[in-house]
Amino acid sequence: MFSIREYFPYYRRNLKVAIPVVIASAGQITVTMADNIMVGWVNAMELAAMSFSGAVYSIGMVFGMGFAIGVTPLIGISYGGNDFRKAASFFQNALLLNLICAALCMALMFVIGSFFDRMGQEEAVITIARPVYRILVFSFLPQMIFFSGKQFFEGIGNTKISMYITIGCNILNITLNYLLIFGKFGCPAMGAEGAAIATLVSRSAMAVCFIAVFSLRSSFRRYFLFFSRTGFLWSRIKELIRISTPVALQIGMEMCTFSICTIMTGWVDGNSLAANQITLSMAILTFMIVLGVASATTIRVSHQLGAGNFIGARKAGFASMHLALGFMMMTGACFIIFRHQLPLLFNNEPAVVAIAAQLFIAAGIFQIFDGLQAVSIAALRGLADTAKPMFISFISYIIVCLSAGYTLAFVAGLGAVGIWMGYVVGLGMAAIWLTWRFHKKSRDIVNASNFDLR
């Protein structure tokens, strides 16, 4: 029999780990929102260009981020079992793989950038987007260095270090945004390109801060004492590739879906693209908060699994799902209620505001499914289950979401609203399927260990 009271300790423990990640995630997306708001004050074409360049860049960025995330449950299980040498070994090999991944992704992203003029966007948008995109690609390397450190910290259960670094560098980013977008205090007024330069500088600062923390803090530097030339083990690399590749592909497919839908929105018109960026910015804000809960879920589930507390791992996963559902139901209601007011934060052009108000209705519904799928797949990562969730993501995002969005937008004639209704269909399927997968997988682990689930 389900009892909400039995989950109270798990809510408390999950939130203790999650809150620093949530603050860091909220700070990170606040910078993105600041970029969009400030650029939107310049004009709608600058905002549309930023939306387009960011959408294409995000495909490679999120793939790399997903690849870095794969090490977290492996470090978490090792740390939970007090095997610190093994945790350090995974970190050493993951750092090497992440740098290789960054180099390959950057090369591919530069090639993709040469095809901007063949993606069906307005010429004015492409002209602004090209230099913005190139600068963002250069920021990918320091971003991957920071992600490597961030995932290690999360694996050992320390979520505060990344929070402090993120908040400090976000303040730097927003300050540079103001100076470079509008040309204040003698700086040139560069619009969207200025926002991209601010992003490059702040991400470089985050990488430097990560290296400084490991150099100056003895409690972290000790993990480097286990590093050695012979520490690059093929067995560790194979395990990392086995876990990380499906995670990278899953997250990459999700972001690819949003990026392709953004590109399709540009096929409607420039105003729809600007409205899409406004709605997506707000949706990403709430999602990043839930992503903090999701990151904590992977940590808590992997630590409980490593310690042999299999019922605790199951309950930690479901507790986070309860938290995500409650939060996203509230934010979804706010999206619908304030759908006419929220767009005015970014732009006051009547055509853009009218389209965004319609998109916020679909976004309010999709909030619930988005939060549930994010946390359920994070709980599965805590169990080191990544291959099947990748398959579920492919069906839900690539097959269902894209086909539904295209059909509703261009066959049914609903335009940008149809694309967002496609999100609802695809994310709804993913949420239900992934939640069932965690229920079944965690139940099987508990039953195999002869624990009583009652």
Buried (B, 14 or more C-beta within 10 A) or exposed (E): EEEEEEBEEBBEBBBEBBBBBBBBBBBBBBBBBBBBBBBBBBBBBBBBBBBBBBBBBBBBBBBBBBBBBBBBBBBBBBBBBEBBEBBBBBBBBBBBBBBEBBEEBBEBBBEBBEEBEEBEBBEBBBBBBBBBBBBBBBBBBBBBBBBBBBBBBBBBBBBBBBBBBBBBBBBBBBEBBBBBBBBEEEBEEBBBBBBBBBBBBBBBBBBBBBEEBBEEEEEBEEBEEBEEEEBEEEEBBEBBBBBBBBBBBBBBBBBBBBBBBBBBBBBBBBBBBBBBBBBBBBBBBBBBBBBBBBBBBBBBBBBBBBBEBBBBBBBBBBBBBBBBBEBBEEBBEBBBEBBEEBBBBBBEBEBBBEBBBBBBBBBBBBBBBBBBBBBBBBBBBBBBBBBBBBEBBBBBBBEBBBEBBBBBBBEEEBBBBBBBBBBBBBBBBBBBBBBEBBBEBBEEBBEEEEEEEE
